[in-house]
Amino acid sequence: MAFVEVCLWTLLAVVLSWTIFHVTKTMKKATKLADVAAEEKRDGVPDVIIVGAGVGGSALAYALAKDGRRVHVIERDMREPVRMMGECMQPGGRLLLSKLGLQDCLEGIDAQKSTGLALFKDGKETLTSFPMDTNFPYEPYGRFFHNGRFVQRLRQKASSLPNVRLEEGTVRSLIEEKGVVKGVTYKNSSGEETTAFAPLTVVCDGCHSNLRRFLNNNNAEVTAYEIGYISKNCRLENPDKLHLIMAKPSFAMLYQISSTDVRCNFELLSNNLPSVSNGEMASFVKNSIAPQVPLKLRKTFLKGLDEGANIKITQAKRMPATLSGKKGVIVLGDAFNMRHPVIASGMMVLLSDILILSRLLKPLGNLGDSNQVSEVMKSFYVLRKPMSATVNTLGNAFWQVLIASKDEAKEAMRQGCFDYLSSGGVRTSGMMAMFGGMNPMPLCLIYHLFVITLFSIGQLLSPFPTPLRIWHSLRLFGLSLKLLVPHLKAEGVSQMLSPANAVAYRKSYMDATVV
């Protein structure tokens, strides 16, 4: 018995000693972190470094600086960008922009009102609008604009805050110590190699990010090539509509990006593109694409080419989102997640991400606590899903449906989609709410995809089901599953099928409260 008692008392003493040691060590570590954070504040070290001052970097800088953070933004080129992407802000994007306090950045740039879609196929036309009778707590209108003007307004808004420093420089690499990112090395505007340190670094340098490969394992897939130019001194008959022509091999678009400028673009699937420099591209457009454009739009479509407009080519990419395994760094925007741009909703997903992330980071006293930031990112990854999963699935699926084909099943799905959007009522309003980001609910999107499939099968079997038509109908159903299943895997089955997540997202980030 004496021996047992001695063992028990010894064990108790060991446990107490270990507990006291562990608690003391934890307290010392917390004190040290607090001292480091305080020292950084005294030395003027920023709380956050943001790589890239595009839409995402500028909006995030403003959001974090409003919460009292010191933000250092490093942008490769501070001149006004010249892009043909990011020229449409959907109604859901405008709501999120307002909740970030950035709604005035759409003013003073000659932005044009967007009310919906004008869809064309085989000589038929249908006009659709964003629904008015939903629970969406904002004006059901979007905006078209010059992307560069919008970016410059965001930069001005961010730099108007005293705790934001915008600097022109090219980031070369991340500074990493023991698996934790501590800052960046970059070449400043004078050509000098220098460094910047901060407890947290955010990489937001776009689809061509040179830092992404060090942070994520995911690779961007090039799906097609977007070719575009501007026809100047033009006004569309319906300037408030995005004109989408279901052409061959894919689609063409026209939309009013200013009171006098019309963006014209089309898509090619092959990387064997006609040369722009020797005029082959312009000839190709005039001979192959323009004849498919409706007569009332064709003059505008050709005007830019006839006047020698600058033709730009950019890659359409898609890439699922994955969290970085590195600590001390966050990846956002097209460096983090991409989908086909046909529904023009990439900025909406980005603004949603920024709103969620800024709210999650706000309570953290020390952004240098990598464990806390890692927990925040896990929550962020789940909370963003209703918006991102809806837009990613819709963008990629709609693009695949738009591709012309000689396959009878595929063409039936293409025709069924056009007829579904043309049918009016809850079908059209439901889909337009999805396009506008007014109802970010993946389960609702799955419902519409299922109904479009049945709608297309019904047309395919009409006027009576022959064995061949039944076979094509089964293949069409298989095609529909191929559109959906990869996204269920990429986004997560529970996230796609859970209405509770979407309801919580709407309540938290799309309620009636606007800054």
Long-range contacts (C-beta under 8 A, 24 or more apart in sequence): 33-366, 33-368, 33-369, 34-366, 36-368, 37-199, 37-365, 37-366, 37-368, 40-199, 40-368, 41-70, 44-70, 45-70, 45-197, 45-198, 46-70, 46-71, 46-72, 46-165, 46-196, 46-198, 47-71, 47-198, 47-199, 47-200, 47-367, 48-72, 48-198, 48-199, 48-200, 48-201, 48-202, 48-367, 49-73, 49-74, 49-183, 49-184, 49-196, 49-197, 49-198, 49-200, 49-201, 49-202, 50-74, 50-201, 50-202, 50-204, 51-171, 51-184, 51-201, 51-202, 51-203, 51-204, 51-205, 51-211, 52-76, 52-203, 52-204, 52-205, 52-206, 52-333, 52-335, 53-78, 53-151, 53-155, 53-158, 53-166, 54-81, 54-151, 54-204, 54-205, 54-206, 54-333, 55-86, 55-150, 55-151, 55-154, 55-333, 55-347, 55-350, 55-351, 56-204, 56-332, 56-333, 56-350, 56-353, 56-354, 57-202, 57-204, 57-205, 57-333, 58-151, 58-154, 58-155, 58-157, 58-158, 59-97, 59-100, 59-102, 59-154, 59-158, 59-350, 59-351, 59-354, 60-202, 60-204, 60-332, 60-354, 60-357, 60-358, 61-158, 61-164, 61-166, 62-100, 62-101, 62-102, 62-154, 62-157, 62-158, 62-161, 62-164, 63-100, 63-101, 63-354, 63-355, 63-358, 64-358, 64-361, 65-158, 65-161, 65-163, 65-164, 66-101, 66-161, 67-358, 67-361, 67-362, 68-163, 69-163, 69-367, 70-163, 70-165, 71-158, 71-163, 71-164, 71-165, 72-165, 72-167, 72-196, 72-198, 73-158, 73-164, 73-165, 73-166, 73-167, 74-167, 74-168, 74-169, 74-171, 74-184, 74-186, 74-196, 75-155, 75-166, 75-167, 75-168, 75-169, 76-168, 76-169, 76-170, 76-171, 76-205, 77-168, 78-155, 78-166, 78-168, 80-148, 80-149, 80-151, 80-152, 81-147, 81-148, 81-151, 82-148, 82-312, 83-147, 83-148, 83-314, 84-147, 84-226, 84-228, 84-263, 84-265, 84-312, 84-314, 85-147, 85-226, 85-314, 85-341, 85-346, 86-147, 86-150, 86-346, 86-347, 87-144, 87-145, 87-146, 87-147, 87-255, 87-257, 87-263, 87-344, 88-114, 88-142, 88-143, 88-144, 88-242, 88-255, 88-344, 88-347, 89-114, 89-142, 89-143, 89-145, 89-150, 89-347, 89-348, 90-114, 90-142, 90-344, 90-345, 90-348, 90-435, 90-436, 90-437, 91-130, 91-136, 91-138, 91-139, 91-140, 91-141, 91-142, 91-436, 91-437, 91-438, 92-136, 92-345, 92-348, 92-352, 92-387, 92-436, 92-437, 92-438, 92-440, 92-510, 93-142, 93-345, 93-347, 93-348, 93-351, 93-437, 94-138, 94-139, 94-141, 94-142, 94-143, 95-136, 95-137, 95-138, 95-437, 95-510, 95-514, 96-348, 96-351, 96-352, 96-355, 96-509, 96-510, 97-351, 98-138, 98-514, 98-515, 99-355, 99-509, 99-513, 99-514, 99-515, 100-351, 100-354, 100-355, 100-358, 100-515, 101-515, 102-154, 102-157, 103-514, 104-153, 104-157, 105-150, 105-153, 105-154, 105-157, 106-143, 106-145, 106-150, 106-153, 107-153, 108-153, 109-145, 109-146, 109-149, 109-150, 109-153, 110-145, 110-146, 110-149, 110-258, 110-259, 111-143, 111-144, 111-145, 111-150, 111-258, 112-143, 112-144, 112-145, 112-239, 112-240, 112-256, 112-257, 112-258, 112-259, 113-141, 113-142, 113-143, 113-144, 113-239, 113-240, 114-141, 114-142, 114-143, 114-144, 114-240, 114-241, 114-242, 114-255, 115-140, 115-141, 115-142, 115-240, 115-241, 116-240, 116-241, 116-242, 116-432, 117-241, 117-242, 117-244, 117-421, 117-432, 117-435, 118-238, 118-241, 118-242, 118-243, 118-244, 119-244, 119-246, 119-418, 119-421, 119-422, 120-243, 120-244, 120-245, 120-246, 120-294, 121-245, 121-246, 121-415, 121-418, 122-246, 123-294, 124-418, 124-422, 125-294, 126-418, 126-421, 126-422, 127-238, 127-241, 128-421, 128-422, 128-428, 128-431, 128-432, 129-432, 130-432, 130-433, 130-435, 130-436, 130-438, 131-429, 131-430, 131-432, 131-433, 131-438, 133-429, 134-429, 134-433, 134-438, 134-439, 136-433, 136-438, 136-439, 136-510, 137-510, 137-511, 137-512, 137-514, 138-514, 140-436, 140-438, 142-436, 144-242, 144-255, 144-256, 144-257, 144-263, 145-257, 145-258, 146-257, 146-258, 146-261, 169-194, 171-205, 171-211, 173-211, 173-214, 174-201, 174-211, 174-214, 174-215, 174-326, 174-329, 176-326, 179-326, 179-327, 180-326, 180-327, 180-328, 180-370, 181-326, 181-327, 181-328, 181-329, 182-328, 198-367, 199-328, 199-366, 199-367, 199-368, 200-328, 200-329, 200-330, 200-367, 200-368, 200-373, 201-328, 201-329, 201-330, 202-329, 202-330, 202-331, 202-332, 203-329, 203-330, 203-331, 203-332, 203-335, 204-331, 204-332, 204-333, 204-335, 205-333, 205-335, 206-333, 206-334, 206-335, 207-315, 207-317, 207-334, 207-335, 207-338, 209-331, 209-334, 209-335, 211-335, 212-331, 212-335, 214-326, 215-324, 215-325, 215-326, 215-329, 215-331, 216-322, 216-324, 216-331, 216-336, 217-322, 218-319, 218-320, 218-321, 218-322, 219-319, 220-317, 220-318, 220-319, 220-338, 221-317, 221-318, 221-319, 222-271, 222-315, 222-316, 222-317, 223-316, 223-317, 223-318, 223-340, 223-399, 224-250, 224-267, 224-268, 224-269, 224-315, 224-316, 224-340, 224-399, 225-267, 225-268, 225-269, 225-270, 225-271, 225-273, 225-313, 225-314, 225-315, 225-316, 226-265, 226-266, 226-267, 226-313, 226-314, 226-315, 226-316, 226-341, 227-265, 227-266, 227-267, 227-268, 227-273, 227-281, 227-285, 227-311, 227-312, 227-313, 228-263, 228-264, 228-265, 228-266, 228-311, 228-312, 228-314, 229-264, 229-265, 229-304, 229-305, 229-309, 229-310, 229-311, 229-312, 230-257, 230-261, 230-262, 230-263, 230-264, 230-304, 230-309, 230-310, 231-261, 231-262, 231-264, 231-300, 231-301, 231-302, 231-303, 231-304, 231-307, 231-309, 232-260, 232-261, 232-303, 232-304, 232-307, 232-309, 233-260, 234-260, 234-261, 234-262, 234-300, 234-303, 235-259, 235-260, 235-262, 236-262, 236-297, 236-300, 237-296, 242-344, 243-297, 245-292, 245-293, 245-294, 245-297, 246-402, 246-404, 246-414, 246-418, 247-289, 247-292, 247-293, 247-404, 248-292, 248-404, 249-403, 249-404, 250-399, 250-402, 250-403, 250-404, 251-342, 251-402, 252-289, 252-292, 252-293, 252-301, 254-293, 254-297, 254-300, 254-301, 262-300, 262-304, 264-300, 264-301, 264-304, 267-316, 269-403, 273-313, 276-311, 276-313, 281-311, 282-311, 316-340, 316-341, 316-399, 318-392, 318-395, 318-396, 320-392, 320-490, 320-491, 321-381, 321-384, 321-388, 323-377, 323-378, 323-381, 327-370, 327-373, 327-374, 328-368, 328-370, 328-373, 330-357, 330-373, 330-377, 332-357, 337-388, 337-392, 339-391, 339-392, 339-395, 339-396, 340-395, 340-396, 340-398, 340-399, 341-395, 342-395, 342-398, 342-399, 342-402, 343-391, 343-394, 343-395, 343-398, 343-435, 345-391, 345-394, 345-395, 345-435, 345-437, 346-391, 348-387, 348-391, 348-437, 349-384, 349-387, 349-388, 349-391, 349-392, 352-384, 352-387, 352-388, 352-440, 352-509, 353-380, 353-384, 353-388, 355-509, 356-380, 356-383, 356-384, 356-509, 382-495, 382-501, 383-505, 383-508, 385-442, 385-491, 385-492, 385-495, 385-496, 385-501, 385-505, 386-440, 386-441, 386-442, 386-495, 386-501, 386-502, 386-505, 386-506, 387-437, 387-440, 387-505, 387-509, 388-491, 389-442, 389-487, 389-491, 389-492, 389-495, 389-496, 390-434, 390-437, 390-440, 390-441, 390-442, 390-445, 391-437, 391-440, 392-487, 392-490, 392-491, 393-442, 393-445, 393-484, 393-487, 393-491, 393-496, 394-434, 394-435, 394-445, 396-483, 396-487, 397-449, 397-483, 397-484, 397-487, 400-483, 401-483, 408-460, 408-472, 409-460, 409-472, 409-473, 409-475, 409-476, 409-479, 410-476, 410-479, 412-456, 412-457, 412-459, 412-460, 412-472, 412-476, 413-452, 413-453, 413-456, 413-476, 413-479, 413-480, 415-456, 415-459, 416-452, 416-453, 416-455, 416-456, 416-457, 416-459, 416-460, 417-452, 417-456, 419-455, 419-459, 420-451, 420-452, 420-455, 427-451, 440-502, 440-505, 440-506, 440-510, 441-499, 441-502, 441-506, 442-491, 442-495, 442-496, 442-497, 442-502, 443-496, 443-497, 443-498, 443-499, 443-502, 444-502, 446-484, 446-496, 446-497, 449-480, 449-483, 449-484, 450-480, 452-480, 453-477, 453-480
